[in-house]
Amino acid sequence: MSQMRQQITEAAEALFADTPDWARLAEAGFPLLLVPEDVGGTGGGIGGDWGDAFAVLRVAGANALPHPLGEAMLAAHLLARADITQPPGLTVIGSGGGQWQGDRFTGWVAAVPWGRDADHVLAAIDTGADDPVMLLLPRPTTVTPGQSPAGEPRDRLDYVATSGLALGNADHSLYGAFLRTAQSSGALDAALTLAIDHVNARIQFGKPLSKLQAVQQSLAVLAQECAATAIAGAAAAQALDRGQGAMEMMAAKLRTNMAIHKGVALAHQVHGAIGFTQDYPLHRLTRRLMGWRSEFGGDRWAELLGAATMLETGQTLWTDITRRSDQ
Amino acid sequence: MATAFALPPFVQPEGAAQVRAGIRAFLAANPPPTDPVLRANCWSVADPAFSRALGSAGYLGMVWPTQYGGHARPPMERYIVLEELLAAGASVGAHWIADRQTGPLLLRYGTEAQRRRYLPGIAAGTLFACIGLSEPGAGSDLASVRSRADRVAGGWRLGGQKLWTSGAHHAHVMLALMRSEPGSERQQGLSQFLIDLSAPGVTIRPVIDLVGNHDFNEVFFDDVFIPDYALVGTEGQGWPQVTAELALERSGPERYLSSHALLVTLIDTARAAGAENPALNAVIGRLVAELWTLRQMSMATAAKLAGGGDPSVEAAIVKDLGNDFEQRLPLAIQSVLDLDLDASSPLVRVLAHLLQVSPSFSLRGGTREILRGIIARGLGLR
């Protein structure tokens, strides 16, 4: 780990565990992590890479941080990449549909994380054309509150002839998939830690649960799923830092979704009823994980990745996977 | 946060692409079998001529010093060669154990004479080895080994039986774990010996597996004399030597590529059939995501090993996840395809073959339960 990454990660670990409000997160510069140092307003961005973002967002996931940090980080990065000055306040990402004519947008953006609090949303809008158009939109005409399974805001934003800024044609939902992969990796690791502590402390049949072979084998499987998620996400970050990453982000999110499927069930199983209360912290992780599993492309990436694989011969699958790692 | 697998993703060394191009050119000149049944699980398929060609081309004993017939290449170059051979379905079964396990063990524990005697032949692809661990009463509970090596003038006398010995009928030597201290118990008093299988008193009998293949053998030692120099490493230290050897060889690419020939055949068959099948695409997409992830894990583990680290927990994770993947792969394909398993095409033959043999993948090289026990110990639970 680079020295800078270690410092940023340690700063995140200290701050995110301290139930910070949004102002403290913004003040510490985390939303501008993926913005170059010479852009991004006062003081500039942090100039971190995707590996740094992965490390910080893992910490956010492990702490069930109830803020749209990753969404803001991605919006700031995409704006910087498009040479747009960072607008003041909170900008998040989202996707929706509608009409974009004469610099006016009429339509909706669905399930926007903290949409009610956002000053801007950077949204991939399906206008019926082949590629979505990416629009920077101000506050909407109406906000319809919604929420994720974990109770986080997921709001519908409706716009009527709202003026916006078009940034070209792109779909950023893959970056969102990377964000959820990173958070899930942290949350799964934190769930494993809770589970280990629990089975070491909880006495049944006259001994700690951890001494039961069936419990050991369950936690070994949970640890495997944590490991697979962590390496998939880190490898996707590495590919992004090399200027690739589309296939890797898809694959990492798919693998993460499999890990959530198995991992959440196992973390709860070894906790018994104790893990099922409002007081015990496990649900803060597992309810988020279940929601993240469907956000930014659930298993639809599987069909896309499969269709892309089927464009070439069976042998090409291997040559393509290896080409991506040989630099 | 818990860190069961805190490995950085692996960065390929400079020149990786050239190494890959080299082994691919070799494979183009020495093509793997066209029958996908023989390309599946290909590290159990022996072709001594192919192994000899591989040795002549410098692809065996790649990382060993040149004075023993090796080629002093970096470990990650060897990894690239291995994964290319397996992905192509090359018949690497004859030399696999000798190159992967026996040679490195001799380099680590063997005497200078043992190295000079055996390593050049292994690197040439002409000397094959098998592993003598399991016995009728010692499977996962390896410490129950009862086969004996009794000290006699000038050497040892062997008695007992090994079982489930893969490839003994192709092998020239067996690296065996024997009880060398009479009356010793469990992990104590065990030693490793390199046994010439042509020695008088050695009998090798086939154990035919459930699909009719001859891979397993039972090997009997009836008062077999072996010379002093057959002892490998330190007398009485067989147990730690064996466990180190097993832990370090669990994370290779053979742990997730054993069913790869089926995936390749499926893609080619479905493309030839033409019709778009979204359900099949989704299954393939998930399998590709898993394949890519497992390769990252396996390479990262290999890199940690190459850097001098001890990745025994990571290796157990790679093997268990990899086995699970290569066992689910045929099942997932069976579920999504509407095919009769009537041996009427290469696809259904390789599918049927893997449906039958894949349960063994989580038995060989350490059962699933043993691996999960190792991981649980790594988590501090035992």
HADDOCK unambig.tbl for C-alpha pairs under 7 A between the chains (distance, minus, plus):
assign (segid A and resid 189 and name CA) (segid B and resid 1 and name CA) 5.72 0.50 0.50
assign (segid A and resid 189 and name CA) (segid B and resid 2 and name CA) 5.63 0.50 0.50
assign (segid A and resid 190 and name CA) (segid B and resid 1 and name CA) 5.43 0.50 0.50
assign (segid A and resid 190 and name CA) (segid B and resid 2 and name CA) 6.80 0.50 0.50
assign (segid A and resid 192 and name CA) (segid B and resid 2 and name CA) 6.76 0.50 0.50
assign (segid A and resid 193 and name CA) (segid B and resid 1 and name CA) 6.32 0.50 0.50
assign (segid A and resid 193 and name CA) (segid B and resid 2 and name CA) 5.45 0.50 0.50
assign (segid A and resid 210 and name CA) (segid B and resid 381 and name CA) 5.51 0.50 0.50
assign (segid A and resid 211 and name CA) (segid B and resid 381 and name CA) 6.80 0.50 0.50
assign (segid A and resid 211 and name CA) (segid B and resid 382 and name CA) 6.67 0.50 0.50
assign (segid A and resid 216 and name CA) (segid B and resid 376 and name CA) 5.52 0.50 0.50
assign (segid A and resid 216 and name CA) (segid B and resid 381 and name CA) 6.59 0.50 0.50
assign (segid A and resid 217 and name CA) (segid B and resid 372 and name CA) 5.50 0.50 0.50
assign (segid A and resid 217 and name CA) (segid B and resid 373 and name CA) 6.60 0.50 0.50
assign (segid A and resid 217 and name CA) (segid B and resid 376 and name CA) 6.80 0.50 0.50
assign (segid A and resid 219 and name CA) (segid B and resid 376 and name CA) 6.93 0.50 0.50
assign (segid A and resid 220 and name CA) (segid B and resid 372 and name CA) 5.41 0.50 0.50
assign (segid A and resid 220 and name CA) (segid B and resid 375 and name CA) 5.49 0.50 0.50
assign (segid A and resid 220 and name CA) (segid B and resid 376 and name CA) 5.30 0.50 0.50
assign (segid A and resid 223 and name CA) (segid B and resid 4 and name CA) 6.12 0.50 0.50
assign (segid A and resid 224 and name CA) (segid B and resid 317 and name CA) 5.83 0.50 0.50
assign (segid A and resid 227 and name CA) (segid B and resid 4 and name CA) 6.42 0.50 0.50
assign (segid A and resid 227 and name CA) (segid B and resid 5 and name CA) 5.13 0.50 0.50
assign (segid A and resid 228 and name CA) (segid B and resid 293 and name CA) 6.70 0.50 0.50
assign (segid A and resid 231 and name CA) (segid B and resid 9 and name CA) 6.32 0.50 0.50
assign (segid A and resid 231 and name CA) (segid B and resid 296 and name CA) 6.92 0.50 0.50
assign (segid A and resid 231 and name CA) (segid B and resid 297 and name CA) 6.54 0.50 0.50
assign (segid A and resid 232 and name CA) (segid B and resid 293 and name CA) 5.46 0.50 0.50
assign (segid A and resid 234 and name CA) (segid B and resid 9 and name CA) 6.15 0.50 0.50
assign (segid A and resid 235 and name CA) (segid B and resid 9 and name CA) 5.39 0.50 0.50
assign (segid A and resid 251 and name CA) (segid B and resid 289 and name CA) 4.23 0.50 0.50
assign (segid A and resid 252 and name CA) (segid B and resid 289 and name CA) 6.82 0.50 0.50
assign (segid A and resid 254 and name CA) (segid B and resid 286 and name CA) 6.59 0.50 0.50
assign (segid A and resid 254 and name CA) (segid B and resid 289 and name CA) 6.37 0.50 0.50
assign (segid A and resid 255 and name CA) (segid B and resid 289 and name CA) 6.12 0.50 0.50
assign (segid A and resid 255 and name CA) (segid B and resid 290 and name CA) 6.22 0.50 0.50
assign (segid A and resid 302 and name CA) (segid B and resid 282 and name CA) 4.59 0.50 0.50
assign (segid A and resid 302 and name CA) (segid B and resid 285 and name CA) 4.22 0.50 0.50
assign (segid A and resid 302 and name CA) (segid B and resid 286 and name CA) 5.35 0.50 0.50
assign (segid A and resid 303 and name CA) (segid B and resid 278 and name CA) 6.33 0.50 0.50
assign (segid A and resid 303 and name CA) (segid B and resid 281 and name CA) 5.10 0.50 0.50
assign (segid A and resid 303 and name CA) (segid B and resid 282 and name CA) 3.97 0.50 0.50
assign (segid A and resid 303 and name CA) (segid B and resid 285 and name CA) 5.89 0.50 0.50
assign (segid A and resid 305 and name CA) (segid B and resid 285 and name CA) 4.70 0.50 0.50
assign (segid A and resid 306 and name CA) (segid B and resid 281 and name CA) 4.17 0.50 0.50
assign (segid A and resid 306 and name CA) (segid B and resid 282 and name CA) 5.56 0.50 0.50
assign (segid A and resid 306 and name CA) (segid B and resid 284 and name CA) 4.91 0.50 0.50
assign (segid A and resid 306 and name CA) (segid B and resid 285 and name CA) 3.78 0.50 0.50
assign (segid A and resid 307 and name CA) (segid B and resid 281 and name CA) 5.35 0.50 0.50
assign (segid A and resid 310 and name CA) (segid B and resid 267 and name CA) 6.32 0.50 0.50
assign (segid A and resid 310 and name CA) (segid B and resid 271 and name CA) 6.74 0.50 0.50
assign (segid A and resid 313 and name CA) (segid B and resid 267 and name CA) 6.58 0.50 0.50
assign (segid A and resid 313 and name CA) (segid B and resid 268 and name CA) 5.75 0.50 0.50
assign (segid A and resid 314 and name CA) (segid B and resid 264 and name CA) 4.08 0.50 0.50
assign (segid A and resid 314 and name CA) (segid B and resid 265 and name CA) 6.53 0.50 0.50
assign (segid A and resid 314 and name CA) (segid B and resid 267 and name CA) 5.04 0.50 0.50
assign (segid A and resid 314 and name CA) (segid B and resid 268 and name CA) 5.44 0.50 0.50
assign (segid A and resid 315 and name CA) (segid B and resid 264 and name CA) 6.12 0.50 0.50
assign (segid A and resid 321 and name CA) (segid B and resid 292 and name CA) 6.94 0.50 0.50
assign (segid A and resid 325 and name CA) (segid B and resid 12 and name CA) 6.54 0.50 0.50
assign (segid A and resid 326 and name CA) (segid B and resid 12 and name CA) 5.79 0.50 0.50
assign (segid A and resid 326 and name CA) (segid B and resid 16 and name CA) 5.81 0.50 0.50
assign (segid A and resid 326 and name CA) (segid B and resid 17 and name CA) 5.72 0.50 0.50
assign (segid A and resid 327 and name CA) (segid B and resid 12 and name CA) 6.67 0.50 0.50
